[in-house]
Amino acid sequence: MVSASSVVWRDSPDYEEARIGRVFNNRRPDRYPRGVVQPTTAAGVADAVKLANQLGLRVSVRSGGHSWAAWSVRDDALLIDLGELKYLELNEASGTLKVSPSTTGRVLNEYLGLKGKMFAGGFLLQGGMGWNCKNWGWACEKTLAVEVVTANGDIRLCSKDENCDLFWAARGAGPGFPAIVTAFHLEVRNSFSNIMKSTFIWPLEQYKTVLDWTINIAPKCDDSVEVVCVSLRPDPTKEPVILSGFVTFQNSEDDAIASLKLANETHPPGAIMTAMCTPSSLSVEYEAQKLANPEGHRYTSDNVYISNDADAAEVLREAFTTLPEGTKTFALWYSMNPCSRRELPDMALSMQSDHYFALYTVWEDGKDDERCTSWVKKVMKDVEQHSVGAYLGDSDFQVRRTRFWEDAKAEKLMQLRQKWDPRGTVCGFLDQGDKSGVNGLENKHEWRT
Ligand SMILES: Cc1cc2nc3c(=O)[nH]c(=O)nc-3n(C[C@H](O)[C@H](O)[C@H](O)COP(=O)(O)OP(=O)(O)OC[C@H]3O[C@@H](n4cnc5c(N)ncnc54)[C@H](O)[C@@H]3O)c2cc1C
């Protein structure tokens, strides 16, 4: 039971920890909720929403605390932190999983791995760019149903058969979802016994050759292979290098080796490091991700889907070759082809292209905030002119406004927001000044206006 006495109010000594203790980005927001509540059940979430409605407050939601721009931290709202709402239930007969929203991909896959299963991962409300997304599709396509608490505190199940418009929105609305998800019902897949990878690193001077080659062979690799190209500094004091990585998910060593053959045999000469057919595992890959995104650091991210007809390597030259000195920043190109070429199921998520590009700017000292954030803005100003839109998950609507959905889907989503939350109880998209409210986002390329 959640009531006013279970709220950590602003004058409590526990308030600051409750406000930002679970926020991943160490660049802390200057925004202050009225109070924070940590329900342990869906009924507790419903109580919290009703309490907020009685007090005339908006509610903001935190699941994993991993949004780069700390979207959960909103001025004068009641922050509902779902960190203590925990369950993970696999129905082995049907291969379906019920999971609470704060469960990270890593925890999920550690649990599933023991049962010979896996889930692609990625944050589901915004789509979820999980493992091998280019071939297996968006993680949200594996959402079978969501349990929600609505803006007036009702508990509902949403699936293709009931409350289907909310179910439609739950796959692509991201932080504009007009209710609170308390459980995802997911379809899981069998895990793979042979995860293997080939990694190549070149001096940055070979940037264009390497990215062109990676873009060219990505769709020719078989459907077990995830492909990425990254520029990074091996250490903040060192010069950047360019890396191409190929990870295959297979069930025999021979199949894994065969899947990596194309990359191994055709990679451009001049690499300063090659590691071909290295055995890997999901935990090794999560560990590598953790090293690339260290805790306790300051972050800003931005991203675009580059138009399929652009010369992506030329468009990304500045982004890949001018990484800010003394930082752990990396620029990433992630292949989405061939999934980007297929028609998506009917759901809110509707933006994609062959080329996903994201900048993850990573630094430690607040004195570098201005230098790092203005570098991202400068780079994106040119890159965005070649984009079709962006992914919600790596975006910050306070900084850059663009397209996130096809026009008709954006329109439908904003109408659903008004239908399910006409008073704007659930904090939606955090734009500049937190003004968008029930209207949501405009879904326009600001650079065109
Ligand atoms: C280290 C790191 C790695 C990442 N890797 C990936 C990746 O591989 N793939 C990918 O797709 N993204 C990735 N992201 C992006 C990340 O998934 C998104 O930023 C996402 O929003 C984080 O989800 P969260 O629940 O942790 O966010 P939170 O900060 O907890 O929530 C963000 C907002 O989402 C909405 N929201 C969250 N939970 C709910 C809910 N239960 N009901 C209704 N609304 C809710 C709310 O508006 C909330 O304010 C990564 C981010 C980080 C920091």
The ligand as an SDF file (V2000), in Angstrom:
LIG
                    3D

 53 58  0  0  0  0  0  0  0  0999 V2000
   24.9060    2.1500  -20.6700 C   0  0  0  0  0  0  0  0  0  0  0  0
   23.7210    2.2220  -21.5950 C   0  0  0  0  0  0  0  0  0  0  0  0
   23.5740    1.2690  -22.5830 C   0  0  0  0  0  0  0  0  0  0  0  0
   22.4690    1.3110  -23.4460 C   0  0  0  0  0  0  0  0  0  0  0  0
   22.3300    0.3440  -24.4020 N   0  0  0  0  0  0  0  0  0  0  0  0
   21.2170    0.3030  -25.1660 C   0  0  0  0  0  0  0  0  0  0  0  0
   20.9840   -0.7590  -26.0820 C   0  0  0  0  0  0  0  0  0  0  0  0
   21.8110   -1.6620  -26.2210 O   0  0  0  0  0  0  0  0  0  0  0  0
   19.8430   -0.7430  -26.8100 N   0  0  0  0  0  0  0  0  0  0  0  0
   18.8970    0.2300  -26.6640 C   0  0  0  0  0  0  0  0  0  0  0  0
   17.8510    0.1730  -27.3120 O   0  0  0  0  0  0  0  0  0  0  0  0
   19.0980    1.2630  -25.8240 N   0  0  0  0  0  0  0  0  0  0  0  0
   20.2270    1.3180  -25.0800 C   0  0  0  0  0  0  0  0  0  0  0  0
   20.4260    2.3600  -24.2000 N   0  0  0  0  0  0  0  0  0  0  0  0
   19.4640    3.4370  -24.1610 C   0  0  0  0  0  0  0  0  0  0  0  0
   18.4570    3.1500  -23.0630 C   0  0  0  0  0  0  0  0  0  0  0  0
   17.9240    1.8900  -23.2490 O   0  0  0  0  0  0  0  0  0  0  0  0
   17.3710    4.1790  -23.0750 C   0  0  0  0  0  0  0  0  0  0  0  0
   17.9180    5.4050  -22.7660 O   0  0  0  0  0  0  0  0  0  0  0  0
   16.1870    3.8430  -22.1700 C   0  0  0  0  0  0  0  0  0  0  0  0
   15.3290    4.9420  -22.0960 O   0  0  0  0  0  0  0  0  0  0  0  0
   16.6050    3.4590  -20.8060 C   0  0  0  0  0  0  0  0  0  0  0  0
   15.5410    2.8090  -20.1660 O   0  0  0  0  0  0  0  0  0  0  0  0
   15.3810    2.9050  -18.5960 P   0  0  0  0  0  0  0  0  0  0  0  0
   14.1300    2.2470  -18.1960 O   0  0  0  0  0  0  0  0  0  0  0  0
   16.6460    2.4540  -17.9580 O   0  0  0  0  0  0  0  0  0  0  0  0
   15.2590    4.4800  -18.4680 O   0  0  0  0  0  0  0  0  0  0  0  0
   14.6820    5.3690  -17.2870 P   0  0  0  0  0  0  0  0  0  0  0  0
   15.6350    6.5040  -17.1950 O   0  0  0  0  0  0  0  0  0  0  0  0
   14.3900    4.5780  -16.0910 O   0  0  0  0  0  0  0  0  0  0  0  0
   13.3180    5.8470  -17.9200 O   0  0  0  0  0  0  0  0  0  0  0  0
   13.3130    6.7340  -18.9950 C   0  0  0  0  0  0  0  0  0  0  0  0
   11.9170    7.1320  -19.3380 C   0  0  0  0  0  0  0  0  0  0  0  0
   11.2560    6.0820  -20.0380 O   0  0  0  0  0  0  0  0  0  0  0  0
    9.8940    6.0320  -19.6450 C   0  0  0  0  0  0  0  0  0  0  0  0
    9.6680    4.7980  -18.8830 N   0  0  0  0  0  0  0  0  0  0  0  0
   10.6010    4.0270  -18.2920 C   0  0  0  0  0  0  0  0  0  0  0  0
   10.0200    2.9820  -17.7040 N   0  0  0  0  0  0  0  0  0  0  0  0
    8.7050    3.0980  -17.9180 C   0  0  0  0  0  0  0  0  0  0  0  0
    7.5810    2.3220  -17.5440 C   0  0  0  0  0  0  0  0  0  0  0  0
    7.7270    1.2130  -16.8240 N   0  0  0  0  0  0  0  0  0  0  0  0
    6.3540    2.7350  -17.9280 N   0  0  0  0  0  0  0  0  0  0  0  0
    6.2000    3.8600  -18.6610 C   0  0  0  0  0  0  0  0  0  0  0  0
    7.2250    4.6390  -19.0360 N   0  0  0  0  0  0  0  0  0  0  0  0
    8.4640    4.2620  -18.6670 C   0  0  0  0  0  0  0  0  0  0  0  0
    9.6640    7.2140  -18.7700 C   0  0  0  0  0  0  0  0  0  0  0  0
    9.2940    8.3170  -19.5720 O   0  0  0  0  0  0  0  0  0  0  0  0
   11.0320    7.4210  -18.1650 C   0  0  0  0  0  0  0  0  0  0  0  0
   11.2200    8.7090  -17.6640 O   0  0  0  0  0  0  0  0  0  0  0  0
   21.5170    2.3470  -23.3250 C   0  0  0  0  0  0  0  0  0  0  0  0
   21.6780    3.3180  -22.3240 C   0  0  0  0  0  0  0  0  0  0  0  0
   22.7640    3.2510  -21.4600 C   0  0  0  0  0  0  0  0  0  0  0  0
   22.9160    4.2900  -20.3800 C   0  0  0  0  0  0  0  0  0  0  0  0
  1  2  1  0
  2  3  1  0
  2 52  2  0
  3  4  2  0
  4  5  1  0
  4 50  1  0
  5  6  2  0
  6  7  1  0
  6 13  1  0
  7  8  2  0
  7  9  1  0
  9 10  1  0
 10 11  2  0
 10 12  1  0
 12 13  2  0
 13 14  1  0
 14 15  1  0
 14 50  1  0
 15 16  1  0
 16 17  1  0
 16 18  1  0
 18 19  1  0
 18 20  1  0
 20 21  1  0
 20 22  1  0
 22 23  1  0
 23 24  1  0
 24 25  2  0
 24 26  1  0
 24 27  1  0
 27 28  1  0
 28 29  2  0
 28 30  1  0
 28 31  1  0
 31 32  1  0
 32 33  1  0
 33 34  1  0
 33 48  1  0
 34 35  1  0
 35 36  1  0
 35 46  1  0
 36 37  1  0
 36 45  1  0
 37 38  2  0
 38 39  1  0
 39 40  1  0
 39 45  2  0
 40 41  1  0
 40 42  2  0
 42 43  1  0
 43 44  2  0
 44 45  1  0
 46 47  1  0
 46 48  1  0
 48 49  1  0
 50 51  2  0
 51 52  1  0
 52 53  1  0
M  END
$$$$
